[in-house]
Amino acid sequence: MVRSTKHRWTARDAQIIGRFHQLSEAILDLARRGVPLMSFLEGVSEHLMAFSGLEAVQWWLKEGPGYFQCRVARAQDGKLAIETESLETSPDGTVFSGTRDQMAMAKLYKDIIEGHFDPQSTSFTPAGSFWTNDARTQVGYRSPRTGGARKWRGLEAGGLHSLLLMPLVEGSRNAGFILLCSSQKDFFEAPDVDFHEIVAGTISVALANQKVQVKLRERVKELTCLYTVAHLSDQPGLGLDEILQCVVGLLPPAWQFTDIARSRIRLDGQEHVCGDFTEGPFCQRAEIVLNGVRRGEIEVFYLESRPPMGEGPFLEEERRLIDTLAREIAGVLERRAVRDEREQLEHQIRHADRLATIGQLAAGVAHELNEPLATILGFAQLLEKSSEIQASHRGDLRHIVEASLHARDIVRKLRLFARQTPAQRKLVDLNAVVRDGLYFVEARCAKQGVRILLDLSTEPVEVEADPGQLHQVLVNLTVNAMQAMQSGGDLVLRTRNRGNEVVFVVVDTGCGMSPQVREKIFLPFFTTKDVDQGTGLGLSVVHGIVAAHGGRIEVESAPQRGTRFEICLPREGRRIDEG
C-alpha cells in the first residue's frame, strides 16, 4: 500500500505565494499596458529587487546578431540607476565591441544557448539556470566543447557574490537572460532558485506579451497617423501649408517616446515644425521625392538618448512609417499638381470659349453697324460739299464725319478681332516693320520722356504675314507701353530668329499688372484706362492677329516691375480659312 504524503503549508508558504501572486500581477500588468521596453525592464527590475532584496538586475536580450544589455541597480540615494548597451557578436560568440568581461559573458551565454555545459555541474539546474553563491572563487562551469573550466569573469566586478542567471524562454528558443545579483554570500538556496525560475517563466510570458502589445500599439498609432493624413489630403478647403502643419503635429504622438519627440517637414525651401520644436541629437528622416526630384524631407528628433532599437533609438516600424508618410506627402503634391493643371486647362477652355463667343458677337455687331455708319458718313460728307449749308453748321458736320470715321475704325477692329478681315500674306522682314512703325510713335515717346531702345537682329527676321496687321500689333503694344509709363521710362523692342520661329519682344519699365489684370488683358473691351484713353480692343486685336498667323503670346508682368510681351510667329504663316 502506497502512502500519500501531504505537504503541510506554513504561514511563510502562504505569504510567499501571496507575494508571488502580487509580483506576477505587477509584471503582467506592465506587459498588458504595452509600455516601452526600457520602462518594462525598469519596472520588472524594481519589483524583483523589492521582492527578493537584490542589489541589481541585469538583462541580456537577444537582438539580431547580438544582445541588448540593460543593468538596473539601486544607487546610494535609493533611486534606480540604469545602464544600457548594444553588443554585437560574431558566430563564435565573440563580442565585436565591448570589455573583456562582456566578451566572456557573451561566450558563456552562447554555450548555454547551445547546451555546451556540463549538466552534472552543481552550478546548473535542469531548467538551464546557472547560479553561484561565491562568484569570486567558484569556477563557473566546465564546457564539454572545450573540455576546460571557464570562470565567469564578468561576475566578479562590483563586489557581487551571489548570482542567478536564468534563460528567458520564448517558444522553443532562448530570447535572452536575466541575471539576479546580490552582494551577500550564500544568498540563494535551491528553493530560491526554483522559485525564481517560476518567476522567470512569468517574465518570459510577460516579455513576449509586451512585445506584442508594443507592436500593436505602434501599429494603431501608425494607422491612425496615416488615416488622418489621408483624410487631410482629401479636404478641398485645406491649403498645402495647412496640411503640412497638421502632419507635423501628428508625428510626435506616432513615435514610441512621444514626450521627447520633435518633428519638422521641409518642402520647397519652406519649413514646418511642431509647436515647441528643437533639434535633438538623434534624428530619423525620409526624403520627399516627386518624379525623381527631391522636394524636401521629414525629420523626427529625439531630445534625449534612448536604448538602441532597430534603427538607433528608433523602431523599424517607425522607419516604415516615416517612409510611408514621405510617399504620402509626395502623393498629395502630385494630386494637387494634377488638380491645378486641370483647373488651369478648364480655365483656358472657358477663356477660349468666351473669346469665341465674343468673336461671333463682334462679327455680328460689326456687320450690323457697318451699313448705317457708311450711310451716316456718306450723307455727312455730301452735306459738307453743299454750298447751301451755313458756315455755323459746317463745324457740326465735321464732328459727325469725325465721329463716323472713329466708329468705322472701331468696326474695323471688331472685324479684325473676329477674323472677318482677309489677310494679305507675303514675306515680311520684321525688322523693317519695327523701323517703319516707330515713325508714328517716336514723337509721342520723346514728348512723354520714354526712351526707345532697339535690339534688332543683325540678320533678316523674315516671316510670312500680313504687313499691315503686324504694323497694328507693333503700334498697339507700343502705345500700351507708353500709357503704362506716364512718368517716362525705357521701351525695348527686340527681334530674333529662333529655330522655325521669329520672336518679337516688347518690354517696358512701367507700372506693370497684377495677376488678376494679366488674366483678362486679351478680353475684348477690358481696359484699366480712362474712358477717353482706349476702347479695350487693342490687345484683343493683337491676340486675334497673332492667333490668325498661327503664333502665340507670352506675357510677364508684376506691379511696379514693368511688362514683357513676347510674340512668337512661325516662319511660314499657317493658312487659316478666313471665311
Helices and strands as residue ranges (DSSP letters): H 11-32, H 37-52, E 56-63, E 66-74, E 80-88, H 100-114, E 130-132, E 141-142, E 149-150, G 153-155, G 157-159, E 162-170, E 173-182, H 190-233, H 240-254, G 258-260, E 261-267, E 270-273, E 282-290, E 293-302, H 316-385, H 391-417, E 426-429, H 430-438, H 442-448, E 450-455, E 462-465, H 467-483, E 489-498, E 501-508, H 515-518, G 531-533, H 538-548, E 552-557, E 563-570
